[in-house]
């Protein structure tokens, strides 16, 4: 069996998976407790993600004259 990660939460009495998963009896598990994340941290992470997506969009097209050192092996040059 391959190693996988599953999202779960503690409901006050037991650990509940966030999505169903077919376990075999006596499957060995490791449980990791994650610290609560503050709303401010979540906001900063969201802002960072958005800015990175803006900076590295898939449709970026830089002209060849923007390259300072030309790669002679590049087929487009």
Secondary structure, 3 states (H helix, E strand, C coil): CCCCCCCEEECCCCEEECCCCCCCCCCCCCCCCCCCCCHHHHHHHHHHHHHHHHHCCCCCCCCHHHCCCCCCCCCCC
